[in-house]
């Protein structure tokens, strides 16, 4: 499959939000229940390291980083989001997006990437572990969703280039 990767722009938001909605609807991608407006999403994510995957002029996936803290000591630590359209699952789109996100994050001086993944999300856990993320913790009953407690697995990837 011919796949193009490029920076995510404001004009991509409708397509990106649609893919995000698919993830929300699975119940295993995020605690988020509603798609935020562009301005809210934009202010919460780093301005760099935003990527869309395109196939035949259609956005089929995206990845972005959220800072874990506003404190300067954590300026090189970010949380990963990777979403792929349901129509393009199991085609290594997530792998390409995450590989590119890792590379771009290191160019931006980020030394640690982290991900908090529902324990039921086997595909995401497998993807992250395949690209060098390691399990560093288990967060029991970290948040409520649809009236029940949810657990997450915390993973991190330390750069071999940045922060040595």
N, C-alpha and C positions, 0 to 999 in steps of 0.2 A: 504494500500500500504506500502510495506517495503521501508523505506527511510533511507539512511545513510547520515550523515553529517560529513565532515572532512575539514581540512584546504585546501585552494586553493593553488595549486603549479604551478610553471612555465609550467610544462608539461600539465596542464589542459587548457592552454590558447586557443588552437584551439576550444575546445568545449565551453568554456566560451565566447569567441568572437562570436561564432555562435549564442548563446542565446542573447548576447548583440545586434547583428545585427537584430534579430527578434524584439527586443524592439525598436531599431532605426526605423525600417520599419513601426511601428505603427503610428509614428508621434506624439505620446503622452507620450513617456517615457523619452526623453532627448533632449536637444538642439543639442547634438552631431550628426553629419551626417555621419561620417566615423569611423570605428573601428581603434583605435590607435594601433601602434605596441606594443608588450609586454613591451619593455623597457620603453616606454612613460607611459603606463598604470601603470606599476609597480612603477615607481618613483612618480606618482601622488597619490597613495593610501598608507595608513598605512600598514606596514609590518605585523602587527598583525590584527586579526579580519577580515580575508578573509576566506570565507566559500563556499564550494560547496555542493549541495544536489545531491545524487546519487541514482538511482534505477536500479537494475540489471546491474551494472557496467557502466551505462550511466549517464553522468552529465546532470541533468535536471533543475538546477537552481544555482544561486550564489548570494552572498552578500558580500559587502566590505565597508570600510570606507575611506573617504578622509578628511584630516585635513582642517579645515576652514581657518586657518591662520598659518603662520610660527612663529608668535609671541608667546613667552612662556606663556603669560597670557591666551592664548586660547588653550593650549595643551590638555585640557580635553574636547574639543568641536570638533565634527566630523560630516560630512555629510554622510548620508546613501544612498547606492545603493542596490537595490534588483531586480533581474531579474529571471523570470521563463520561461522555454521553452513553446512555444505555445501549444505543445502536452500535457502539464501537468497543464494547467490553471484550476482554481477552484477546486483544490485538496488539498488546505491548505499548499502547498509547501512554498509559500511566508511567511505564518504565522510561520512555523517552522524555516525558515531561519532567519526571523527578530527576533523571540524570542531568537534564539541562538546568533545572532549578539549583541543583547542587553546584554545578559549575559556575553559574551566574552568582550564586551566593558567595562563593569563595572569591570571585573577582571583586565583590563588594565588601570584603573583609569580615564576613560572617564565619565564626569558628565553630558554632554549634547549631545544628538544626534539631528540632524536637518535634514529636508527633504524639498526640494523645488519641488513641484509637479504641473504639468499642471492641471488647474482646470477641464479639460475634463477627466482626468484619475481617474475616480470614484473608480476603483478597488484598486488602490494604496492609495488613500485617505482613503478609508474604512479600509484597512489593517493597515495603520499607526495609525489611530484613535482607532482601536480595541486594539492596544498594547500600549496605553497610550500616544501617541503623541497628542498634542493639537495645534489647529490653532492659530498662533500668528501674522499672517499678510497676506496681499494680495499684490502681487507685480504686478502692472498694467504695461503692455508694457515693461516688463523687458528685453526682447530680441526679435530679429527678426528671423523668421524661414520661409523659402520658400516665402519670400517677404511680410510676414505679421507679425504683432506684436503678441507676446504670453504673457499671464499672468500666474503667478504661485501663488500657495498658499504655504506659509511658515509654516511648522509645527516643533515643537520641543518636545523632551521628556527629562525631567530632572530625573536623577537617584535618587532613594530613598535611595541608599546605598553610592554612591560616592559624595563627595563635600558637605557634611552636615556641 
